[in-house]
């Protein structure tokens, strides 16, 4: 077997790794010095990876730690992942909707970092809610109420933790094969049969262009299919925030509004689109229109909202807050952003809005930073709206009044107002519907039998990362 220097040179020169070489790199991550592993990552960014290489890397990373066994849980077992956005509280609405309609939502989620929010942080707005579930608790809860949202863990695909820590500080994040392997390895290890991937595009997203997002979505679907998973991918808009609330507790309030049959039109519509795709891919409904009607009924009859209450109670939270959102954390200080001129809102830069929310205390710059769950921003105007000079564009909320000036300046820069009307961008750009996974395992080039891959089935579900 070649050493790491030989593999760096091979990739630098554009040669394809063998499966055995990929396996050696993943299995020896702890022993490879940072400077050499960083050089290999940069070579991958510059030279790329073939679909075979990406598949082998994803598979080996998925099996580098624990593999959650959901075989005893009623199906269809589905999961959903977003590549990150601003105001993206979709999981809070989608998970109970889908569970109320007969699928089992086995959701592993993370915390927010920087300008993007985290589902676990938002759910902790309910006093007592905990996401650290042992595997038996996770499986039992799925069997009982068909929905659980648990924390990710460093024990799930730990190879990704080692690689991502370096990618984050060496300028090697923006690589479709590496992003694909990072996302899919954790999702495959988490055990769901059907995985929906919402790839965001626009100013507030990882993938700024629709073309790059579509390339990543297509790659993840093909690789996931080769590894035996039913993958649905959607490319959705993140140029402006989703909905009107950006924060934690205020996003929960907006999710409750949506589950009650109200809420912002864009959030409701995206949840219905994604939910229809999941029900169709999972075989709950064969026709997407009937799937959508079923989801709409879950909102109208209150079953989706009730399912969220079951989820909150099962994980130790106070579900009484569903009936009285005023009991959620509320900010002590607020300020309005006023329009300096009249016209039409032409741009609301989602990244700047997310950064302003973080300035207020709603986000963290480093893992472990405390959050102000009451902090955030409520958008009072969206793209395409006509506004007058002096009209409120947004309300800023925080528990610390000293945070307001910096956030106000950043938020003002997020809005562009001009004389001409504009149409809001399309909510969903592309859809990659699920296809049946192949019956045979991925093609292997030589040696390294499938059964030799590491991985411990059905061990402890991860805690917080």
C-alpha positions in Angstrom: 0.0 0.0 0.0 1.3 3.5 -0.9 1.9 5.9 1.9 0.1 9.2 2.4 2.7 11.2 0.5 2.3 9.0 -2.6 -1.5 9.4 -2.3 -1.2 13.2 -2.0 1.0 13.2 -5.2 -1.4 10.9 -7.0 -4.4 13.1 -6.3 -2.4 16.3 -7.0 -1.6 14.8 -10.4 -5.2 14.0 -11.1 -5.1 10.3 -10.7 -8.0 8.3 -9.3 -7.6 6.5 -6.0 -8.5 2.8 -5.6 -11.0 1.7 -3.1 -8.3 0.2 -1.0 -6.4 3.5 -1.0 -9.6 5.4 0.1 -10.1 2.8 2.9 -6.5 3.2 4.1 -6.9 7.0 4.3 -10.1 6.8 6.4 -8.9 4.0 8.6 -5.6 5.9 9.4 -7.0 9.4 9.9 -5.9 9.6 13.5 -2.3 8.8 12.5 -1.9 11.1 9.5 -0.5 14.5 10.5 -2.7 17.6 10.0 -0.4 19.1 7.4 -0.4 16.0 5.2 -4.2 15.4 5.6 -4.7 19.1 4.7 -2.6 18.7 1.6 -4.6 15.7 0.5 -7.9 17.6 1.1 -6.6 20.5 -1.0 -5.6 18.2 -3.8 -9.2 16.8 -3.7 -10.6 20.3 -3.9 -8.4 21.2 -6.9 -8.6 17.9 -8.8 -11.9 16.5 -7.7 -13.1 12.9 -7.2 -14.8 10.5 -9.5 -18.2 9.2 -8.5 -16.6 5.8 -7.6 -14.2 7.6 -5.3 -16.9 9.6 -3.7 -19.0 6.5 -3.1 -16.1 4.6 -1.5 -15.3 7.6 0.7 -18.9 8.0 1.8 -19.3 4.3 2.6 -16.1 4.0 4.5 -16.8 7.2 6.5 -20.3 6.0 7.4 -18.8 2.7 8.8 -16.0 4.5 10.7 -18.1 4.4 13.9 -21.5 3.3 15.1 -24.3 2.3 12.7 -27.8 2.8 14.1 -30.1 -0.2 13.5 -33.7 0.8 12.9 -34.8 -2.5 11.4 -37.3 -3.1 14.2 -39.0 0.3 13.8 -42.2 0.5 11.8 -41.7 1.9 8.3 -41.3 3.7 6.2 -38.4 5.2 8.1 -37.5 8.6 6.7 -35.1 11.4 7.5 -34.5 14.9 6.2 -31.4 17.1 6.1 -31.0 20.8 5.1 -27.6 22.1 4.0 -28.3 25.1 6.2 -30.2 28.4 5.9 -31.6 31.4 7.7 -35.1 31.1 9.2 -35.2 27.5 8.2 -37.5 26.0 10.7 -38.8 23.4 8.3 -38.0 20.4 10.5 -40.2 21.7 13.3 -43.2 21.6 10.9 -42.2 18.8 8.5 -41.4 16.1 11.1 -44.8 16.1 12.9 -46.7 16.5 9.6 -45.0 13.5 8.0 -45.4 11.4 11.2 -49.1 12.3 11.5 -49.5 11.0 7.9 -48.1 7.5 8.6 -44.4 7.7 8.0 -41.8 7.4 10.7 -39.5 10.4 11.0 -36.2 9.4 12.5 -34.4 12.7 12.6 -30.9 13.4 13.7 -30.2 17.1 14.0 -27.4 19.5 15.0 -26.9 22.8 16.6 -26.5 26.1 14.7 -23.2 27.8 14.0 -22.6 31.3 12.6 -25.4 32.6 10.5 -27.4 29.4 10.3 -29.8 28.1 13.0 -30.0 24.6 14.5 -33.1 22.5 15.0 -32.0 21.3 18.5 -31.4 24.9 19.7 -34.9 25.8 18.6 -36.5 22.9 20.3 -34.8 23.7 23.5 -37.0 26.8 23.6 -39.5 24.3 25.2 -38.4 24.1 28.9 -37.1 20.6 29.7 -36.7 19.4 26.2 -33.7 17.1 25.7 -32.2 15.6 22.5 -29.7 13.2 24.1 -31.5 9.9 23.5 -30.0 6.5 24.1 -30.6 4.1 21.1 -33.3 2.2 22.9 -35.1 5.4 23.8 -34.8 6.6 20.2 -36.1 3.3 18.7 -38.9 3.0 21.4 -40.1 6.5 20.7 -40.2 5.9 17.0 -42.2 2.8 17.5 -44.6 4.6 19.9 -45.2 7.9 18.2 -43.4 7.7 14.8 -41.2 10.7 15.4 -38.0 11.6 17.3 -35.5 14.4 16.9 -32.2 13.5 18.5 -28.7 15.1 18.7 -26.0 14.0 16.3 -22.8 12.5 17.9 -19.1 12.4 17.4 -19.5 8.6 17.5 -21.6 8.6 14.3 -19.3 8.7 11.3 -16.4 10.0 13.4 -14.2 10.1 10.3 -16.3 13.1 9.2 -15.5 14.9 12.4 -11.8 14.6 11.9 -12.0 15.7 8.2 -14.4 18.5 8.7 -12.4 20.0 11.5 -9.5 20.5 9.1 -11.7 21.5 6.1 -13.2 24.3 8.2 -9.8 25.9 8.8 -7.9 25.1 5.5 -10.3 26.5 2.9 -11.3 23.0 1.7 -15.1 23.1 2.5 -16.3 24.0 -1.0 -15.9 20.6 -2.6 -18.9 18.7 -3.9 -17.4 15.2 -3.3 -16.3 16.1 0.3 -19.6 17.8 1.1 -21.5 14.7 -0.3 -19.4 12.3 1.8 -19.8 14.4 4.9 -23.6 14.7 4.7 -24.4 11.2 3.5 -22.0 9.3 5.7 -23.8 10.6 8.8 -27.3 10.0 7.3 -26.5 6.5 6.2 -25.1 5.7 9.6 -28.3 7.0 11.2 -30.3 4.2 9.6 -33.2 5.7 7.7 -34.3 4.1 4.4 -35.5 7.2 2.7 -33.5 10.4 3.0 -34.6 13.8 1.8 -31.8 16.4 1.2 -32.8 20.0 0.9 -29.9 21.7 -0.8 -30.1 25.5 -0.3 -28.9 28.0 -2.9 -28.5 31.8 -2.7 -26.8 34.4 -0.5 -27.6 32.6 2.8 -26.5 29.1 1.6 -23.4 27.0 1.3 -23.9 26.7 -2.5 -24.3 30.2 -3.8 -25.4 29.3 -7.3 -28.2 27.1 -8.5 -25.8 25.2 -10.8 -23.5 24.3 -8.0 -26.4 23.2 -5.8 -27.9 21.1 -8.5 -24.5 19.4 -9.1 -24.3 18.6 -5.4 -27.9 17.3 -5.2 -27.4 15.1 -8.2 -24.2 13.7 -6.9 -25.7 12.9 -3.4 -28.6 11.2 -5.0 -26.5 8.9 -7.2 -24.0 8.1 -4.4 -26.8 7.4 -1.9 -28.6 5.2 -4.4 -25.4 3.2 -4.9 -25.1 2.7 -1.2 -28.7 1.3 -0.9 -30.5 4.4 0.2 -33.6 6.0 -1.4 -32.5 9.6 -1.9 -34.7 12.6 -2.7 -33.0 15.9 -3.4 -34.5 19.4 -3.7 -32.7 22.6 -4.6 -34.5 25.4 -2.8 -34.1 29.2 -2.5 -32.1 30.8 0.3 -31.5 34.3 -1.1 -33.8 35.8 1.5 -34.8 34.1 4.8 -37.5 31.5 4.9 -40.6 32.8 6.6 -40.4 35.9 8.7 -38.8 34.8 11.9 -35.1 34.3 12.4 -34.0 33.1 15.8 -34.9 30.3 18.1 -38.1 30.8 20.2 -39.6 33.1 17.6 -39.0 30.5 14.9 -40.8 28.0 17.2 -43.7 30.4 17.4 -43.8 30.6 13.6 -43.7 26.9 13.3 -46.6 26.6 15.7 -48.6 29.1 13.6 -47.9 27.0 10.5 -48.9 23.8 12.2 -52.1 25.5 13.2 -52.9 26.1 9.5 -51.6 29.6 9.3 -48.0 30.8 9.1 -46.0 32.4 6.2 -47.0 31.1 2.7 -43.4 30.3 1.7 -42.7 28.1 4.8 -46.0 26.3 4.5 -45.5 25.6 0.8 -42.0 24.3 1.2 -43.1 22.0 3.9 -45.9 20.7 1.8 -43.6 20.1 -1.2 -41.0 18.3 0.9 -43.6 16.3 2.8 -45.2 15.1 -0.4 -41.9 13.9 -1.7 -41.2 12.0 1.5 -44.6 10.3 1.6 -44.3 9.4 -2.1 -40.8 8.1 -1.8 -41.7 6.1 1.4 -44.7 4.5 -0.3 -47.3 6.1 2.0 -49.0 7.6 -1.1 -48.3 6.8 -4.7 -49.7 10.1 -6.1 -48.0 13.4 -5.1 -51.3 15.3 -5.2 -52.9 12.8 -2.8 -49.8 13.1 -0.6 -50.2 16.8 -0.5 -53.9 16.6 0.3 -53.1 14.2 3.2 -50.5 16.7 4.6 -52.9 19.6 4.3 -55.5 17.6 6.2 -53.0 17.1 9.0 -52.7 20.8 9.3 -56.4 21.5 9.1 -57.5 18.8 11.6 -54.8 19.5 14.1 -53.1 16.1 14.0 -49.8 17.5 12.9 -49.8 20.0 15.8 -50.8 17.2 18.2 -47.9 15.1 16.9 -45.5 17.9 17.8 -47.0 17.9 21.3 -46.3 14.2 21.6 -42.7 14.7 20.4 -42.1 17.5 23.0 -43.6 15.5 25.8 -41.8 12.3 24.9 -38.5 14.2 25.1 -39.1 15.9 28.4 -40.5 19.2 27.2 -43.4 21.3 28.4 -46.0 20.8 25.6 -48.4 23.1 27.3 -46.5 25.9 25.6 -48.1 24.8 22.3 -51.4 26.3 23.6 -49.7 29.4 25.1 -46.7 30.5 23.0 -46.4 33.5 25.3 -44.7 31.1 27.8 -41.8 30.7 25.4 -38.7 32.8 26.0 -39.4 36.5 25.2 -36.9 39.3 24.7 -36.5 42.2 27.1 -35.4 44.7 24.5 -36.5 45.4 20.9 -36.0 48.0 18.2 -37.5 48.6 14.7 -35.5 49.0 11.5 -37.2 51.7 9.5 -37.0 52.2 5.7 -34.8 55.2 4.7 -36.7 55.6 1.4 -39.8 54.4 -0.3 -39.9 51.9 -3.1 -39.9 48.1 -3.5 -37.8 45.6 -1.4 -35.6 44.2 -4.1 -33.0 42.3 -1.9 -32.9 40.8 1.6 -29.5 39.2 2.0 -30.2 36.1 4.1 -26.5 35.8 5.2 -26.5 39.3 6.6 -29.9 38.8 8.3 -28.5 35.6 9.9 -25.4 37.4 11.0 -27.4 40.2 12.5 -29.5 37.6 14.4 -26.3 36.1 15.7 -25.2 39.6 16.8 -28.3 39.8 18.9 -27.5 36.5 20.6 -29.5 34.1 18.5 -26.4 32.4 17.0 -23.0 31.3 18.1 -19.6 31.9 16.6 -18.0 28.8 18.2 -19.4 25.5 19.3 -20.5 25.7 22.9 -21.3 29.5 22.9 -24.4 30.2 25.0 -27.5 31.3 23.1 -30.2 33.9 23.9 -33.2 31.8 22.9 -35.4 35.0 22.9 -33.2 36.9 20.5 -33.9 37.2 16.8 -35.4 39.2 13.9 -38.9 39.4 12.6 -39.1 40.5 9.0 -42.0 42.9 8.5 -41.4 43.2 4.7 -40.2 40.6 2.2 -38.9 40.8 -1.3 -41.4 42.4 -3.7 -43.2 44.3 -1.0 -43.8 48.0 -1.5 -42.7 50.2 1.5 -42.9 53.9 2.3 -40.1 55.9 3.9 -40.2 55.4 7.7 -42.1 52.2 7.4 -40.8 49.3 9.7 -38.9 46.7 7.7 -38.0 44.4 10.7 -38.1 44.1 14.4 -34.9 43.2 16.3 -35.3 41.3 19.6 -32.7 40.6 22.3 -32.2 40.1 26.0 -29.2 42.5 25.9 -29.9 46.0 24.7 -26.2 46.7 24.2 -26.3 44.2 21.2 -28.8 46.3 19.3 -26.6 48.9 17.6 -24.3 46.5 15.8 -27.1 44.2 14.7 -29.2 47.2 13.5 -26.3 48.4 11.2 -25.8 44.9 9.8 -29.5 44.3 9.2 -29.9 47.7 7.4 -27.2 46.6 4.9 -29.2 43.4 4.2 -32.1 45.4 2.7 -32.0 47.0 -0.8 -34.9 49.2 -1.8 -35.4 50.4 -5.3 -38.0 52.1 -7.6 -38.9 49.0 -9.6 -41.1 46.1 -8.5 -39.5 42.6 -8.4 -40.9 39.2 -8.2 -39.7 37.0 -5.3 -37.5 34.1 -6.5 -39.0 30.7 -7.1 -39.1 28.7 -3.8 -38.0 25.4 -5.3 -35.5 25.4 -8.2 -35.0 21.7 -8.9 -36.4 18.4 -7.7 -34.5 15.1 -7.9 -37.2 12.4 -7.2 -36.3 9.2 -5.5 -35.4 6.1 -7.6 -35.3 2.6 -6.3 -32.0 1.7 -4.8 -30.0 -1.1 -6.7 -30.2 -4.6 -5.4 -26.4 -5.1 -5.7 -23.7 -3.4 -3.8 -21.4 -0.8 -5.4 -18.8 -2.0 -7.8 -15.5 -2.6 -6.1 -12.1 -2.5 -7.8 -10.1 -5.1 -5.8 -9.7 -6.6 -2.4 -11.1 -5.0 0.8 -14.3 -7.1 1.0 -17.5 -5.4 2.2 -17.6 -7.5 5.3 -14.2 -6.2 6.4 -15.5 -2.6 6.8 -15.6 -1.4 10.4 -19.0 -0.5 12.0 -20.8 -1.6 15.1 -24.5 -2.2 14.5 -27.2 -0.9 16.9 -24.9 0.7 19.5 -25.5 3.7 21.6 -27.2 6.7 19.8 -25.0 9.7 19.8 -25.4 12.6 22.2 -24.6 16.3 21.4 -21.6 17.2 19.2 
